[in-house]
Amino acid sequence: MSTSKTKTTAIVVLAIAFVGSLGYAVISNNNGTQVIEQNHTQIAKISDEKSDIQKNFDESLVRLDSMTSVSHSMNSQLAGLNKQIARKKAEIRRILNDRNASAADLAKARQMIADLNDKITNMQQDIANLTQTKTQLTADKMGLVQDTTTLDSSLMVTNTAKQGLEKQVDIASTLNATNIAIVPVDVKKNGKEKITTTAKRVNKLLVKFDVNNRIAQSGTTDVYVVVVGPDGKSVMAPATGAGTFTTREDGDKSYTGMVPVDFETAKTKNIQFAFTPSGAFQQGSYKIMIYQNGFKIGEGTQELKKGGLFS
């Protein structure tokens, strides 16, 4: 083989090798470009997915924030659920803030957001139920308050009616005094008694009367006797002294004597009251008034004469 042929052959071989190397380089470059493009596509996909997850998370937080004012008043009932939601929020934020988060991490975050939304929905339902219960309790309370007001009003009316009836019964239970007799008596030194109307000889007035009432309950009651002298004003006091009692119409009033009476329902009771003054009887008209239960139940008068020279 000649030298010229050998060179030509070498050149051809080198040319083939160069072309092969150039083709490999082109193929390798094309493959590298394709890998880079694939990586860019994957990165863009992950970025888009991360943005979508961030958007879903933000929407969940908006829902959660909208319930804050309501849930604060119900923290005791929702405390456990709030803690679970707080843990979910922290984990989702960690994944979203991680620049190197993998597709698996993002899938986990997406699932956690779905769980978070479920818990938020449950919280909304719980809050709705609690609000409904609170509303019902408030309505029940208002109803009870209204019922109490009505009962108080009815009770007030009932008490007023009861007091009115009691007052009527009390008034109706006042005794009636009948057959009033005022007997002026001259009591001799030997104890003998003689009825007389001569003032200077009278030293005792004997007041007799009957009391009765068909509805008054049996028991002891006080009957007051008031003796007014001839001047028409002065209440005469006994030798042992007198006192005061309260009337329904005239307030406190002095009495001459007080007689305890054992009374039986619907039975007539005869009462006698003997009055001996601290001084002498005077000529004139004596007025006797009888009181019981604060009311005047009877009255009578007795005239004592001056008498003659030999009376």
C-alpha positions, 0 to 999 in steps of 0.5 A, a space after each residue: 500500500 502506498 503512502 498516499 493511500 494510507 493517508 487517505 484511509 486515515 483521513 476517512 477514519 478520522 472523519 468518520 470518528 469526528 462525525 460520530 463524536 459530533 453526532 453523539 454530542 448532538 444526541 447527548 445535548 438533545 437528551 440533556 435539554 430534554 431532561 432540563 425541560 422535564 425538570 422545569 416542567 416538574 418544578 412548574 407543576 409542583 409550584 402550581 400545585 403548591 400555589 393551589 394548596 396555599 389558596 385552599 389553605 387560605 380559604 380554610 383560614 378565612 372560614 376559620 377566622 369567620 367563626 372566631 368571634 362565635 367560638 370564643 364564647 364557646 371555647 370550653 365546649 370546643 377546646 378539644 377541636 380547637 387544639 386539633 385544628 391548631 396542630 393541623 394549621 401548624 403542620 400545613 404552614 410548615 410544608 408550604 414554607 418548605 422550599 424543598 417540599 416534595 410532591 409527597 409532602 404537598 399531597 400530605 398537605 392537601 390531605 391535611 387541608 381536606 381534614 382541616 375543612 372537615 373539622 371546620 365543618 364539624 366546628 360550624 355544626 357544633 357552633 350552630 347546635 350550641 347557638 341553637 341550644 343557647 337560643 332555645 335556653 334564652 327563649 325558655 328563660 324568657 318564657 320562665 321569666 314571663 311565667 314568673 311575672 304572670 304568676 307574681 301578678 296572679 299571686 299579687 291579685 290573689 293576695 290582694 283578694 285574700 287580704 280583702 276577704 280576710 278584711 271582710 271576714 275580720 269585720 264581719 266577725 266583729 261582735 254585736 252588742 244588744 240589750 244594753 242596760 245601764 243600771 245606777 246603783 247605791 251600794 249601802 255600807 252593809 253591802 246591800 244594793 239599791 237602784 237609784 237615779 239620784 246622782 248624789 246617791 249613786 256610787 256604781 254603774 252596772 252595765 249589762 249587754 249581750 254579745 253574739 256573732 254567727 261567724 266569729 270563731 270561738 275564743 277569748 276577745 277583749 271588750 272595751 267600755 267607755 263611760 263619758 261624763 255629763 260634760 260629753 268629753 271626759 272619759 271617766 276612769 275607775 278607781 283602779 285607773 284606765 288605759 287606751 285601745 286602738 279603734 279603726 276610725 278614731 285611732 287611740 282612745 281611752 277606755 273606762 274598763 276592759 272585759 275579757 270575754 270567752 265567746 262561742 260561735 253563734 252563741 249569745 254571751 251576757 256581759 256585765 261591767 261594774 264601774 265605780 269612779 274615783 270621785 262622786 257621780 254628778 248630775 247629768 247624762 252619762 254616755 256608755 259606748 262598747 267597743 270590740 275589734 276596733 269598732 263601736 258595737 253598741 252604746 247607751 245613756 243614763 240620766 242621773 238626777 239632782 234629787 230632792 231635799 229628802 231624796 
